[in-house]
Amino acid sequence: MIDLHTHSIFSDGELIPSELVRRAVVHGYKAIGITDHVDFTNIEHVLKNVQKARILEDDLNIRVLVGVEITHVPPRKIATLARMAKDLGADIVVVHGETINEPVMKGTNAAAVKLIDVDILAHPGFITIDEVEEAINNDVCLEITARNGHNRTNGHVARIGMEAGATLVVDTDAHSPGNLITRDFALKVAMGAGMMEKQAERVLENPKRFL
């Protein structure tokens, strides 16, 4: 299992990074992205501290990818913050997409998929075909999420993404220990979104590009 979207106590997660990473190992993870929520007020603090979790890699035999989830930032400011995250050493930049479960500003999806500094558009709700094509052009992955609530539009994201040829990834958006999943469960999430088993298997290989 490679999970590119999780949260620690440095935003709204329940676990300190070391416990999050250890519990991921128990679930069979080969790599975990710790991508806490950021805006202009906390991005330096989050990245400076979460980067220290890389010290766990050798002892726990897991790759720790340090990143951010840009969250509820006005669309026209996302580019500046994404570039800042990369300059501060982020391995992964996730943007909190226009999930139907939260009042994310309209235009967030469209802004995120235009940016080469953005790696993943998380739970993008009713993303449009134009936005999917823009994501393909800029190599932005679209997320199929295991997180309750946000996963209500997984079927739409998977269908439109596969039809257009977008790169899809399955993530947990984990905030608590119970949100972490095994690879077998991730496969079920992908198949539950409408993929055939072989398609789902291929999607679970996509995160390897970040290792």
Backbone as a printed PyTorch tensor [residue, N CA C, xyz], in Angstrom:
tensor([[[  0.8420,  -1.1950,   0.0000],
         [  0.0000,   0.0000,   0.0000],
         [  0.8800,   1.2500,   0.0000]],

        [[  0.5830,   2.1460,  -0.9080],
         [  1.2130,   3.4680,  -0.9260],
         [  0.0900,   4.4860,  -0.8180]],

        [[  0.0830,   5.2310,   0.2650],
         [ -0.9820,   6.1840,   0.5810],
         [ -0.3610,   7.5780,   0.5870]],

        [[ -0.7980,   8.4290,  -0.3280],
         [ -0.1600,   9.7290,  -0.5120],
         [ -0.8830,  10.8710,   0.1880]],

        [[ -1.9060,  10.5680,   0.9900],
         [ -2.7180,  11.6420,   1.5720],
         [ -3.1840,  11.2450,   2.9710]],

        [[ -2.4510,  11.7060,   3.9960],
         [ -2.8290,  11.4670,   5.3900],
         [ -2.5480,  12.7230,   6.2100]],

        [[ -3.0830,  12.7310,   7.4400],
         [ -2.9540,  13.9020,   8.3070],
         [ -2.4760,  13.5180,   9.7100]],

        [[ -1.6480,  14.3660,  10.2780],
         [ -1.1530,  14.1820,  11.6370],
         [ -1.6920,  15.2910,  12.5330]],

        [[ -1.2000,  15.3500,  13.7560],
         [ -1.6440,  16.4030,  14.6690],
         [ -1.1690,  17.7900,  14.2350]],

        [[ -0.3240,  17.8570,  13.2210],
         [  0.0920,  19.1700,  12.7390],
         [ -1.0030,  19.8560,  11.9370]],

        [[ -2.1220,  19.1490,  11.6870],
         [ -3.3390,  19.8270,  11.2500],
         [ -4.4900,  19.2540,  12.0610]],

        [[ -5.3620,  18.4520,  11.4440],
         [ -6.5240,  17.9540,  12.1950],
         [ -6.5180,  16.4490,  12.3700]],

        [[ -5.3460,  15.8060,  12.2230],
         [ -5.2390,  14.3850,  12.4890],
         [ -5.1170,  14.1090,  13.9790]],

        [[ -5.2790,  12.8420,  14.3590],
         [ -5.2460,  12.4640,  15.7740],
         [ -3.8730,  12.0010,  16.2550]],

        [[ -2.9750,  11.6530,  15.3320],
         [ -1.7200,  11.0110,  15.7140],
         [ -0.5000,  11.8880,  15.4450]],

        [[  0.5080,  11.7590,  16.3170],
         [  1.7960,  12.3490,  16.0000],
         [  2.4010,  11.5530,  14.8390]],

        [[  3.2980,  12.1450,  14.0660],
         [  3.8050,  11.4530,  12.8800],
         [  4.3800,  10.0700,  13.1500]],

        [[  5.1060,   9.8900,  14.2370],
         [  5.7150,   8.5820,  14.4840],
         [  4.6620,   7.4970,  14.6670]],

        [[  3.5630,   7.8070,  15.3480],
         [  2.5150,   6.7990,  15.5270],
         [  1.7670,   6.5640,  14.2240]],

        [[  1.5480,   7.6220,  13.4630],
         [  0.8990,   7.4700,  12.1640],
         [  1.7170,   6.5510,  11.2600]],

        [[  3.0220,   6.7730,  11.2300],
         [  3.8930,   5.9590,  10.3800],
         [  3.9320,   4.5150,  10.8770]],

        [[  4.0520,   4.3250,  12.1830],
         [  4.1070,   2.9710,  12.7360],
         [  2.8290,   2.1980,  12.4310]],

        [[  1.6980,   2.8370,  12.6000],
         [  0.4300,   2.1580,  12.3180],
         [  0.2950,   1.8500,  10.8230]],

        [[  0.8430,   2.7110,   9.9830],
         [  0.8460,   2.4380,   8.5450],
         [  1.6630,   1.1880,   8.2270]],

        [[  2.8060,   1.0350,   8.9060],
         [  3.6430,  -0.1480,   8.7070],
         [  2.8620,  -1.4110,   9.0540]],

        [[  2.1240,  -1.3810,  10.1430],
         [  1.3360,  -2.5390,  10.5670],
         [  0.2860,  -2.8990,   9.5110]],

        [[ -0.1910,  -1.9010,   8.7670],
         [ -1.1750,  -2.1490,   7.7040],
         [ -0.5090,  -2.5660,   6.3930]],

        [[  0.8090,  -2.7080,   6.3990],
         [  1.4970,  -3.1650,   5.2050],
         [  1.9190,  -2.0770,   4.2490]],

        [[  1.9570,  -0.8370,   4.7210],
         [  2.3440,   0.2670,   3.8420],
         [  3.8160,   0.1760,   3.4590]],

        [[  4.0980,   0.4880,   2.1910],
         [  5.4740,   0.6280,   1.7250],
         [  5.9030,   2.0980,   1.7610]],

        [[  4.9150,   2.9920,   1.6700],
         [  5.1890,   4.4310,   1.7120],
         [  3.9480,   5.1610,   2.1970]],

        [[  4.1740,   6.2820,   2.8660],
         [  3.0650,   7.1080,   3.3440],
         [  3.3950,   8.5720,   3.1140]],

        [[  2.4200,   9.2970,   2.5980],
         [  2.5490,  10.7400,   2.4740],
         [  1.8340,  11.4080,   3.6320]],

        [[  2.5620,  12.2170,   4.3860],
         [  1.9440,  13.0010,   5.4590],
         [  1.7040,  14.4000,   4.8900]],

        [[  0.4390,  14.6990,   4.6510],
         [  0.0690,  15.9040,   3.9000],
         [ -0.9260,  16.7360,   4.7070]],

        [[ -0.4090,  17.3930,   5.7240],
         [ -1.3040,  18.1550,   6.5960],
         [ -1.8640,  19.3910,   5.9040]],

        [[ -3.0420,  19.8020,   6.3800],
         [ -3.7100,  20.9790,   5.8390],
         [ -2.8530,  22.2240,   6.0570]],

        [[ -2.6930,  23.0200,   5.0060],
         [ -1.9290,  24.2630,   5.1380],
         [ -2.6080,  25.4000,   4.3900]],

        [[ -2.2680,  26.5980,   4.8690],
         [ -2.5250,  27.8280,   4.1180],
         [ -1.3030,  28.7120,   4.3420]],

        [[ -1.4160,  30.0090,   4.1280],
         [ -0.2530,  30.8870,   4.2710],
         [  0.1800,  31.0700,   5.7230]],

        [[ -0.6730,  30.6900,   6.6790],
         [ -0.3690,  30.9370,   8.0890],
         [  0.4840,  29.8600,   8.7360]],

        [[  0.5180,  28.6480,   8.1430],
         [  1.1800,  27.5510,   8.8600],
         [  2.0920,  26.6790,   8.0040]],

        [[  2.2620,  27.0120,   6.7390],
         [  2.9730,  26.1080,   5.8370],
         [  4.4210,  25.8770,   6.2580]],

        [[  5.1180,  26.9210,   6.7000],
         [  6.5030,  26.7460,   7.1270],
         [  6.5860,  25.8500,   8.3560]],

        [[  5.7130,  26.0760,   9.3170],
         [  5.7130,  25.3010,  10.5610],
         [  5.4630,  23.8260,  10.2760]],

        [[  4.4630,  23.5310,   9.4320],
         [  4.1210,  22.1480,   9.1360],
         [  5.2720,  21.4300,   8.4440]],

        [[  5.7990,  22.0130,   7.3890],
         [  6.8440,  21.3300,   6.6380],
         [  8.1300,  21.1890,   7.4370]],

        [[  8.4880,  22.1960,   8.1850],
         [  9.7050,  22.1320,   8.9980],
         [  9.6530,  20.9650,   9.9750]],

        [[  8.5000,  20.7470,  10.5770],
         [  8.3910,  19.7110,  11.6110],
         [  8.0940,  18.3250,  11.0490]],

        [[  7.2340,  18.2380,  10.0630],
         [  6.9070,  16.9180,   9.5170],
         [  8.1110,  16.3160,   8.7880]],

        [[  8.9750,  17.1430,   8.2320],
         [ 10.1790,  16.6280,   7.5710],
         [ 11.0370,  15.7860,   8.5200]],

        [[ 10.9410,  16.0480,   9.8040],
         [ 11.7300,  15.2890,  10.7810],
         [ 11.2820,  13.8280,  10.8630]],

        [[ 10.0830,  13.5430,  10.3710],
         [  9.5860,  12.1560,  10.4160],
         [ 10.3650,  11.2440,   9.4810]],

        [[ 11.1260,  11.8050,   8.5820],
         [ 11.9310,  10.9710,   7.6750],
         [ 12.9490,  10.1340,   8.4380]],

        [[ 13.2700,  10.5390,   9.6560],
         [ 14.2370,   9.7840,  10.4640],
         [ 13.7310,   8.3720,  10.7590]],

        [[ 12.4340,   8.1480,  10.6150],
         [ 11.8270,   6.8490,  10.9110],
         [ 12.0290,   5.8300,   9.7930]],

        [[ 12.4170,   6.2740,   8.6160],
         [ 12.4080,   5.3980,   7.4500],
         [ 13.2620,   4.1420,   7.6250]],

        [[ 14.4980,   4.2930,   8.0890],
         [ 15.3950,   3.1430,   8.1820],
         [ 14.9310,   2.1270,   9.2130]],

        [[ 14.4590,   2.6080,  10.3500],
         [ 14.0450,   1.7000,  11.4180],
         [ 12.7440,   0.9720,  11.1100]],

        [[ 11.8460,   1.6460,  10.3990],
         [ 10.5250,   1.0630,  10.1580],
         [ 10.3700,   0.5200,   8.7370]],

        [[ 11.4000,   0.6570,   7.9230],
         [ 11.3850,   0.1250,   6.5600],
         [ 10.1670,   0.6270,   5.7770]],

        [[ 10.0090,   1.9400,   5.7590],
         [  8.9150,   2.5790,   5.0300],
         [  9.4340,   3.9030,   4.4920]],

        [[  8.9370,   4.3080,   3.3610],
         [  9.2880,   5.6090,   2.8040],
         [  8.2970,   6.6430,   3.3270]],

        [[  8.8010,   7.7190,   3.9070],
         [  7.9620,   8.7970,   4.4120],
         [  8.0700,   9.9770,   3.4550]],

        [[  6.9670,  10.3000,   2.8150],
         [  6.9090,  11.4280,   1.8950],
         [  6.2580,  12.5990,   2.6140]],

        [[  6.9230,  13.7230,   2.5800],
         [  6.4520,  14.9000,   3.3080],
         [  5.7390,  15.8410,   2.3420]],

        [[  4.5430,  16.2220,   2.7070],
         [  3.7960,  17.0800,   1.8070],
         [  2.8280,  17.9860,   2.5240]],

        [[  1.9050,  18.5460,   1.7440],
         [  0.8800,  19.4470,   2.2780],
         [ -0.4190,  19.1960,   1.5260]],

        [[ -1.5120,  19.5550,   2.1610],
         [ -2.7900,  19.6620,   1.4640],
         [ -3.2420,  21.1110,   1.5680]],

        [[ -3.1750,  21.8110,   0.4610],
         [ -3.6170,  23.2100,   0.4070],
         [ -5.1370,  23.2090,   0.5170]],

        [[ -5.6390,  23.8760,   1.5460],
         [ -7.0360,  23.6930,   1.9380],
         [ -7.7680,  25.0180,   2.1240]],

        [[ -8.8960,  25.1830,   1.4270],
         [ -9.7460,  26.3680,   1.5360],
         [ -8.9580,  27.6530,   1.2850]],

        [[ -8.0070,  27.5900,   0.3670],
         [ -7.2550,  28.7690,  -0.0570],
         [ -7.9340,  29.3160,  -1.3170]],

        [[ -8.1420,  30.6230,  -1.4210],
         [ -8.7740,  31.1760,  -2.6230],
         [ -8.0530,  30.7110,  -3.8890]],

        [[ -8.8050,  30.3270,  -4.9070],
         [ -8.1970,  29.7520,  -6.1060],
         [ -7.0340,  30.5430,  -6.6850]],

        [[ -7.1280,  31.8680,  -6.7200],
         [ -6.0640,  32.6450,  -7.3450],
         [ -4.7800,  32.6840,  -6.5060]],

        [[ -4.8380,  32.1840,  -5.2640],
         [ -3.6530,  32.1540,  -4.3990],
         [ -3.0030,  30.7650,  -4.3450]],

        [[ -3.6450,  29.7680,  -4.9420],
         [ -3.1380,  28.3940,  -4.8410],
         [ -1.7690,  28.2490,  -5.5000]],

        [[ -1.5760,  28.8860,  -6.6400],
         [ -0.2980,  28.7680,  -7.3510],
         [  0.8610,  29.2420,  -6.4970]],

        [[  0.6810,  30.3620,  -5.8160],
         [  1.7420,  30.9150,  -4.9620],
         [  2.0690,  29.9610,  -3.8280]],

        [[  1.0350,  29.3840,  -3.2030],
         [  1.2650,  28.4990,  -2.0680],
         [  1.8610,  27.1620,  -2.5130]],

        [[  1.4410,  26.6700,  -3.6610],
         [  2.0010,  25.4200,  -4.1740],
         [  3.4890,  25.5800,  -4.4760]],

        [[  3.8640,  26.7060,  -5.0780],
         [  5.2760,  26.9650,  -5.3640],
         [  6.0640,  27.0980,  -4.0630]],

        [[  5.4680,  27.7440,  -3.0750],
         [  6.1200,  27.8910,  -1.7730],
         [  6.3660,  26.5300,  -1.1440]],

        [[  5.3740,  25.6410,  -1.2320],
         [  5.5190,  24.3020,  -0.6520],
         [  6.6870,  23.5610,  -1.2850]],

        [[  6.7890,  23.6060,  -2.5900],
         [  7.8960,  22.9330,  -3.2690],
         [  9.2350,  23.5430,  -2.8640]],

        [[  9.2850,  24.8570,  -2.7760],
         [ 10.5260,  25.5300,  -2.3920],
         [ 10.9460,  25.1810,  -0.9680]],

        [[  9.9550,  24.8590,  -0.1230],
         [ 10.2260,  24.4890,   1.2660],
         [ 10.5160,  22.9990,   1.4240]],

        [[ 10.5350,  22.2630,   0.3170],
         [ 10.9370,  20.8590,   0.3760],
         [  9.8320,  19.8320,   0.3380]],

        [[  8.6160,  20.2230,   0.0090],
         [  7.5140,  19.2600,  -0.0490],
         [  7.7380,  18.2480,  -1.1680]],

        [[  7.5710,  16.9640,  -0.8340],
         [  7.6170,  15.9040,  -1.8370],
         [  6.3210,  15.8450,  -2.6360]],

        [[  5.2260,  16.1490,  -1.9720],
         [  3.8960,  16.0430,  -2.5850],
         [  3.0860,  17.2900,  -2.2340]],

        [[  2.4530,  17.8600,  -3.2440],
         [  1.5080,  18.9560,  -3.0180],
         [  0.1240,  18.4780,  -3.4420]],

        [[ -0.7610,  18.3920,  -2.4640],
         [ -2.1610,  18.0130,  -2.6740],
         [ -3.0000,  19.2760,  -2.5510]],

        [[ -4.0200,  19.3920,  -3.3720],
         [ -4.9940,  20.4780,  -3.2120],
         [ -6.3300,  19.8680,  -2.8370]],

        [[ -6.9510,  20.4230,  -1.8090],
         [ -8.2640,  19.9920,  -1.3300],
         [ -9.2980,  20.3710,  -2.3840]],

        [[ -9.7850,  19.3770,  -3.1190],
         [-10.7010,  19.6330,  -4.2150],
         [-12.1110,  19.9760,  -3.7710]],

        [[-12.9660,  20.1880,  -4.7650],
         [-14.3270,  20.6690,  -4.5270],
         [-15.2770,  19.5250,  -4.1590]],

        [[-14.9250,  18.8020,  -3.1060],
         [-15.7900,  17.7560,  -2.5950],
         [-17.1720,  18.3110,  -2.2600]],

        [[-18.1910,  17.4820,  -2.4530],
         [-19.5490,  17.9190,  -2.1240],
         [-19.7620,  17.9640,  -0.6220]],

        [[-18.7870,  17.4910,   0.1350],
         [-18.9310,  17.3680,   1.5780],
         [-18.4780,  18.6090,   2.3370]],

        [[-17.8440,  19.5620,   1.6470],
         [-17.3450,  20.7740,   2.3030],
         [-17.5020,  21.9670,   1.3690]],

        [[-17.6080,  23.1720,   1.9370],
         [-17.8200,  24.3700,   1.1050],
         [-16.5300,  24.9410,   0.5170]],

        [[-15.8390,  24.1350,  -0.2760],
         [-14.6280,  24.6160,  -0.9370],
         [-15.0290,  25.6080,  -2.0310]],

        [[-14.2430,  26.6640,  -2.2070],
         [-14.5900,  27.7160,  -3.1570],
         [-14.6570,  27.1800,  -4.5800]],

        [[-15.6880,  27.5900,  -5.3150],
         [-15.8070,  27.2450,  -6.7230],
         [-14.5950,  27.8000,  -7.4640]],

        [[-14.0480,  27.0000,  -8.3420],
         [-12.8540,  27.4060,  -9.0710],
         [-11.5870,  26.7800,  -8.5310]],

        [[-11.6850,  26.1010,  -7.3770],
         [-10.5100,  25.4440,  -6.7930],
         [ -9.9860,  24.3430,  -7.7130]],

        [[-10.8820,  23.4890,  -8.1930],
         [-10.4490,  22.4200,  -9.0990],
         [ -9.7630,  22.9890, -10.3260]],

        [[-10.3990,  23.9860, -10.9390],
         [ -9.8690,  24.5630, -12.1740],
         [ -8.5030,  25.1870, -11.9520]],

        [[ -8.3080,  25.8260, -10.8040],
         [ -7.0140,  26.4460, -10.5100],
         [ -5.9440,  25.3960, -10.2760]],

        [[ -6.2810,  24.3370,  -9.5500],
         [ -5.2900,  23.3230,  -9.1690],
         [ -4.7680,  22.5440, -10.3590]],

        [[ -5.6390,  22.1720, -11.2860],
         [ -5.2200,  21.2980, -12.3830],
         [ -4.3680,  22.0140, -13.4200]],

        [[ -4.2400,  23.3120, -13.3040],
         [ -3.4120,  24.0810, -14.2390],
         [ -1.9590,  24.1810, -13.7990]],

        [[ -1.6510,  23.6460, -12.6060],
         [ -0.3620,  23.9320, -11.9830],
         [  0.5650,  22.7270, -12.0010]],

        [[  1.7650,  22.9060, -12.5050],
         [  2.7400,  21.8190, -12.5060],
         [  3.2790,  21.5540, -11.1080]],

        [[  3.0920,  22.4910, -10.1790],
         [  3.5440,  22.2800,  -8.8020],
         [  2.5510,  21.4600,  -7.9820]],

        [[  1.3640,  21.2020,  -8.5120],
         [  0.3590,  20.3880,  -7.8230],
         [  0.4820,  18.9450,  -8.3060]],

        [[  0.5430,  18.0230,  -7.3650],
         [  0.6840,  16.6060,  -7.6980],
         [ -0.6400,  15.8580,  -7.6920]],

        [[ -1.5260,  16.1980,  -6.7460],
         [ -2.7860,  15.4650,  -6.5910],
         [ -3.9140,  16.4530,  -6.3110]],

        [[ -5.0210,  16.2880,  -7.0320],
         [ -6.2580,  16.9880,  -6.6880],
         [ -7.1010,  16.0030,  -5.8970]],

        [[ -7.2520,  16.2720,  -4.6070],
         [ -7.9450,  15.3540,  -3.7050],
         [ -9.4580,  15.4810,  -3.8440]],

        [[-10.1220,  14.3410,  -3.7150],
         [-11.6020,  14.2640,  -3.7020],
         [-12.2420,  15.4350,  -4.4550]],

        [[-12.1300,  15.4280,  -5.8040],
         [-12.5320,  16.6070,  -6.5770],
         [-14.0150,  16.7220,  -6.9010]],

        [[-14.8550,  15.9440,  -6.2310],
         [-16.2940,  16.1060,  -6.4150],
         [-16.7260,  15.8980,  -7.8480]],

        [[-17.6070,  16.7790,  -8.3320],
         [-18.1030,  16.6660,  -9.7030],
         [-17.1830,  17.4160, -10.6590]],

        [[-15.9480,  16.9550, -10.7370],
         [-14.9680,  17.5430, -11.6350],
         [-15.4730,  17.4550, -13.0700]],

        [[-15.1550,  18.4720, -13.8790],
         [-15.6240,  18.5080, -15.2650],
         [-14.6090,  17.8700, -16.2010]],

        [[-15.0530,  17.5280, -17.3960],
         [-14.1530,  16.9350, -18.3770],
         [-13.0520,  17.9200, -18.7640]],

        [[-13.3640,  19.2070, -18.8510],
         [-12.3370,  20.2030, -19.1660],
         [-11.2620,  20.2330, -18.0890]],

        [[-11.6790,  20.1170, -16.8310],
         [-10.7180,  20.1010, -15.7290],
         [ -9.8800,  18.8290, -15.7410]],

        [[-10.4970,  17.7140, -16.0820],
         [ -9.7540,  16.4500, -16.1810],
         [ -8.6970,  16.5420, -17.2770]],

        [[ -9.0640,  17.0950, -18.4200],
         [ -8.1080,  17.2260, -19.5200],
         [ -6.9530,  18.1500, -19.1390]],

        [[ -7.2480,  19.1970, -18.3830],
         [ -6.2000,  20.1020, -17.9050],
         [ -5.2760,  19.3680, -16.9350]],

        [[ -5.8610,  18.5230, -16.0890],
         [ -5.0540,  17.7220, -15.1610],
         [ -4.1060,  16.8010, -15.9240]],

        [[ -4.6010,  16.2020, -16.9920],
         [ -3.7520,  15.3310, -17.8110],
         [ -2.6010,  16.1330, -18.4080]],

        [[ -2.9030,  17.3180, -18.9340],
         [ -1.8750,  18.1590, -19.5580],
         [ -0.7730,  18.5490, -18.5870]],

        [[ -1.1260,  18.7070, -17.3110],
         [ -0.1580,  19.1700, -16.3150],
         [  0.2820,  18.0790, -15.3480]],

        [[ -0.0810,  16.8330, -15.6680],
         [  0.3480,  15.6700, -14.8930],
         [ -0.1100,  15.7430, -13.4400]],

        [[ -1.3470,  16.1810, -13.2270],
         [ -1.9520,  16.2190, -11.9000],
         [ -2.7970,  14.9590, -11.7210]],

        [[ -2.5380,  14.2000, -10.6740],
         [ -3.3090,  12.9830, -10.3970],
         [ -4.6550,  13.3390,  -9.7860]],

        [[ -5.6560,  12.5320, -10.0880],
         [ -6.9790,  12.6870,  -9.4860],
         [ -7.1830,  11.5940,  -8.4530]],

        [[ -7.7350,  11.9710,  -7.3190],
         [ -7.8360,  11.0500,  -6.1890],
         [ -9.1870,  10.3430,  -6.1160]],

        [[ -9.1070,   9.0200,  -5.9380],
         [-10.2330,   8.2060,  -5.4970],
         [-10.0050,   8.0050,  -4.0070]],

        [[-10.9490,   8.4410,  -3.2020],
         [-10.7070,   8.4900,  -1.7590],
         [-11.4820,   7.4330,  -0.9820]],

        [[-10.8440,   6.9230,   0.0540],
         [-11.5040,   5.9860,   0.9590],
         [-12.2620,   6.7120,   2.0660]],

        [[-12.1410,   8.0260,   2.1240],
         [-12.7180,   8.7730,   3.2490],
         [-14.2220,   8.9430,   3.0920]],

        [[-14.9430,   8.5750,   4.1560],
         [-16.3980,   8.7040,   4.1520],
         [-16.8140,  10.1490,   3.8900]],

        [[-17.8770,  10.3070,   3.1330],
         [-18.3480,  11.6440,   2.7770],
         [-17.7190,  12.0900,   1.4740]],

        [[-16.4170,  12.2760,   1.4920],
         [-15.7220,  12.6830,   0.2730],
         [-15.8460,  11.6240,  -0.8250]],

        [[-16.0550,  10.3620,  -0.4280],
         [-16.0640,   9.2730,  -1.4160],
         [-17.3850,   9.1560,  -2.1790]],

        [[-18.3320,  10.0290,  -1.9060],
         [-19.6420,   9.9160,  -2.5470],
         [-19.5830,  10.1740,  -4.0510]],

        [[-18.5610,  10.8600,  -4.5140],
         [-18.4470,  11.1160,  -5.9540],
         [-17.3110,  10.3070,  -6.5890]],

        [[-16.8130,   9.2890,  -5.8980],
         [-15.7540,   8.4470,  -6.4620],
         [-16.1300,   7.8780,  -7.8240]],

        [[-17.3690,   7.4360,  -7.9580],
         [-17.8030,   6.8370,  -9.2100],
         [-17.6880,   7.8150, -10.3660]],

        [[-18.1040,   9.0510, -10.1370],
         [-18.0000,  10.0850, -11.1730],
         [-16.5460,  10.3520, -11.5230]],

        [[-15.6990,  10.5040, -10.4990],
         [-14.2820,  10.8040, -10.7310],
         [-13.6110,   9.6650, -11.4940]],

        [[-13.8890,   8.4300, -11.0900],
         [-13.2870,   7.2770, -11.7590],
         [-13.7510,   7.1700, -13.2050]],

        [[-15.0430,   7.3440, -13.4330],
         [-15.5750,   7.1920, -14.7900],
         [-15.0000,   8.2410, -15.7360]],

        [[-15.0990,   9.4880, -15.3350],
         [-14.6500,  10.5600, -16.2180],
         [-13.1210,  10.5510, -16.3430]],

        [[-12.4460,  10.1740, -15.2610],
         [-10.9910,  10.1040, -15.3000],
         [-10.4930,   9.0040, -16.2170]],

        [[-11.1000,   7.8200, -16.1240],
         [-10.6680,   6.7010, -16.9650],
         [-11.0100,   6.9470, -18.4280]],

        [[-12.1600,   7.5280, -18.6870],
         [-12.5460,   7.8110, -20.0730],
         [-11.5540,   8.7680, -20.7360]],

        [[-11.0530,   9.7410, -19.9760],
         [-10.1490,  10.7430, -20.5380],
         [ -8.6860,  10.3020, -20.5120]],

        [[ -8.3740,   9.3000, -19.6720],
         [ -6.9920,   8.8410, -19.5590],
         [ -6.1920,   9.5420, -18.4870]],

        [[ -6.8590,  10.0270, -17.4550],
         [ -6.1810,  10.6910, -16.3490],
         [ -5.4550,   9.6790, -15.4700]],

        [[ -4.4850,  10.1550, -14.7100],
         [ -3.8020,   9.3250, -13.7240],
         [ -4.5910,   9.3810, -12.4260]],

        [[ -5.0660,   8.2270, -11.9770],
         [ -5.8500,   8.1370, -10.7490],
         [ -5.0090,   7.5070,  -9.6460]],

        [[ -5.2570,   7.9170,  -8.4180],
         [ -4.6200,   7.3070,  -7.2500],
         [ -5.6860,   7.0600,  -6.1960]],

        [[ -5.4700,   6.0360,  -5.3710],
         [ -6.3700,   5.7460,  -4.2500],
         [ -5.6590,   6.1330,  -2.9640]],

        [[ -6.2580,   7.0330,  -2.2050],
         [ -5.7000,   7.4920,  -0.9290],
         [ -6.7470,   7.3770,   0.1660]],

        [[ -6.2840,   7.4680,   1.4150],
         [ -7.2270,   7.3720,   2.5310],
         [ -7.7130,   8.7080,   3.0530]],

        [[ -6.8920,   9.7730,   2.9190],
         [ -7.1960,  11.0330,   3.6030],
         [ -7.3610,  10.7480,   5.1000]],

        [[ -6.5000,   9.8830,   5.6290],
         [ -6.6290,   9.4190,   7.0140],
         [ -6.4490,  10.5500,   8.0150]],

        [[ -7.3500,  10.6040,   8.9810],
         [ -7.2640,  11.5470,  10.0980],
         [ -7.1480,  10.8170,  11.4360]],

        [[ -7.4780,   9.5290,  11.4440],
         [ -7.4390,   8.7460,  12.6750],
         [ -6.9220,   7.3450,  12.3570]],

        [[ -6.5270,   6.5830,  13.3800],
         [ -5.9750,   5.2430,  13.1380],
         [ -6.8870,   4.3490,  12.3140]],

        [[ -8.1790,   4.4410,  12.5580],
         [ -9.1220,   3.5830,  11.8520],
         [ -9.2840,   3.9020,  10.3800]],

        [[ -8.7450,   5.0420,   9.9420],
         [ -8.8480,   5.4150,   8.5340],
         [ -7.8030,   4.7350,   7.6510]],

        [[ -6.7340,   4.1970,   8.2570],
         [ -5.7040,   3.5250,   7.4690],
         [ -6.2530,   2.2010,   6.9420]],

        [[ -5.8100,   1.8150,   5.7480],
         [ -6.3580,   0.6250,   5.1130],
         [ -5.2420,  -0.2540,   4.5540]],

        [[ -5.5910,  -1.4790,   4.2210],
         [ -4.6530,  -2.3780,   3.5690],
         [ -4.7540,  -2.2010,   2.0530]],

        [[ -3.8020,  -2.8090,   1.3460],
         [ -3.8440,  -2.7400,  -0.1100],
         [ -5.0940,  -3.4430,  -0.6410]],

        [[ -5.4840,  -4.5460,  -0.0240],
         [ -6.6860,  -5.2610,  -0.4640],
         [ -7.9270,  -4.3770,  -0.3430]],

        [[ -7.9740,  -3.5950,   0.7300],
         [ -9.1250,  -2.7050,   0.9060],
         [ -9.0780,  -1.5720,  -0.1160]],

        [[ -7.8680,  -1.0660,  -0.3950],
         [ -7.7220,  -0.0240,  -1.4160],
         [ -8.2130,  -0.5290,  -2.7710]],

        [[ -7.9430,  -1.7980,  -3.0570],
         [ -8.4200,  -2.4040,  -4.3010],
         [ -9.9460,  -2.3970,  -4.3360]],

        [[-10.5650,  -2.6940,  -3.1970],
         [-12.0290,  -2.6900,  -3.1260],
         [-12.5900,  -1.2820,  -3.3000]],

        [[-11.8850,  -0.2780,  -2.7770],
         [-12.3250,   1.1080,  -2.9590],
         [-12.3240,   1.4650,  -4.4420]],

        [[-11.2520,   1.0840,  -5.1370],
         [-11.1630,   1.3720,  -6.5700],
         [-12.2440,   0.6300,  -7.3460]],

        [[-12.4600,  -0.6330,  -7.0250],
         [-13.4850,  -1.4080,  -7.7240],
         [-14.8830,  -0.8810,  -7.3780]],

        [[-15.0480,  -0.4180,  -6.1540],
         [-16.3220,   0.1620,  -5.7560],
         [-16.6390,   1.4480,  -6.4970]],

        [[-15.5850,   2.0990,  -7.0180],
         [-15.7710,   3.3120,  -7.8130],
         [-16.1050,   2.9980,  -9.2600]],

        [[-16.1320,   1.6990,  -9.5980],
         [-16.5550,   1.2990, -10.9330],
         [-15.4680,   0.7030, -11.8040]],

        [[-14.2890,   0.4870, -11.2600],
         [-13.2050,  -0.0860, -12.0550],
         [-13.2900,  -1.6080, -12.0690]],

        [[-12.8510,  -2.1820, -13.1870],
         [-12.6330,  -3.6170, -13.2340],
         [-11.3780,  -3.9250, -12.4190]],

        [[-11.2350,  -5.1780, -12.0010],
         [-10.1260,  -5.5090, -11.1080],
         [ -8.7650,  -5.1700, -11.7270]],

        [[ -8.5770,  -5.4540, -12.9970],
         [ -7.2900,  -5.1500, -13.6300],
         [ -7.0400,  -3.6540, -13.6900]],

        [[ -8.0930,  -2.8800, -13.9350],
         [ -7.9490,  -1.4240, -13.9210],
         [ -7.5620,  -0.9420, -12.5260]],

        [[ -8.2180,  -1.4920, -11.5210],
         [ -7.9330,  -1.1090, -10.1390],
         [ -6.5010,  -1.4550,  -9.7630]],

        [[ -6.0350,  -2.6140, -10.1760],
         [ -4.6490,  -3.0090,  -9.8960],
         [ -3.6660,  -2.0120, -10.5040]],

        [[ -3.9480,  -1.5760, -11.7280],
         [ -3.0600,  -0.6060, -12.3790],
         [ -3.0710,   0.7230, -11.6370]],

        [[ -4.2260,   1.1520, -11.1800],
         [ -4.3330,   2.4160, -10.4510],
         [ -3.5220,   2.3660,  -9.1580]],

        [[ -3.5190,   1.2210,  -8.4870],
         [ -2.7670,   1.1010,  -7.2380],
         [ -1.2550,   1.1470,  -7.4630]],

        [[ -0.8260,   0.9890,  -8.7080],
         [  0.5920,   1.0990,  -9.0330],
         [  1.0100,   2.5450,  -9.3080]],

        [[  0.0550,   3.4140,  -9.5810],
         [  0.3800,   4.7880,  -9.9820],
         [  1.1930,   5.5830,  -8.9570]],

        [[  0.9680,   5.4000,  -7.6410],
         [  1.7480,   6.1850,  -6.6790],
         [  3.2430,   5.9140,  -6.6860]],

        [[  3.6690,   4.8360,  -7.3190],
         [  5.1080,   4.5230,  -7.3530],
         [  5.9220,   5.6240,  -8.0090]],

        [[  5.2610,   6.4570,  -8.8210],
         [  5.9640,   7.5540,  -9.4870],
         [  6.5560,   8.5470,  -8.4900]],

        [[  6.0160,   8.5640,  -7.2620],
         [  6.4880,   9.5190,  -6.2530],
         [  7.6190,   8.9750,  -5.3980]],

        [[  7.9860,   7.7090,  -5.5810],
         [  9.0180,   7.0990,  -4.7430],
         [ 10.3980,   7.3050,  -5.3350]]])
